Amino acid sequence: MENNVSVIFDHEKKDRLWNMELICVENPFEILKGKTIYKINVRPTKDQLDYHYDIMKEKFPEVEIYKSGSTRMEITAKKYF
């Protein structure tokens, strides 16, 4: 991984990552340019979850944002049928 990676999150159940590389960077936008993203997990603290959820729902109406735990949000593409 590149030198600009700085671990700011430590997954509490690493055995559930299914051989996924956990990448934590301060500013992820540069490493995501040109990539297809299917899902993003965001891990705010329990106290900050509602705050970040509300802001993200307002700023990004074109994606689905779910609370999937007391310290986790999942962001995916909207499903249009």
Sequence and secondary structure as in RCSB ss.txt:
>XXXX:A:sequence
MENNVSVIFDHEKKDRLWNMELICVENPFEILKGKTIYKINVRPTKDQLDYHYDIMKEKFPEVEIYKSGSTRMEI
TAKKYF
>XXXX:A:secstr
  TT       TTGGGSTT      S THHHHTT    EEEE   TTTHHHHHHHHHHH TTEEEEEEETTEEEE
EE    
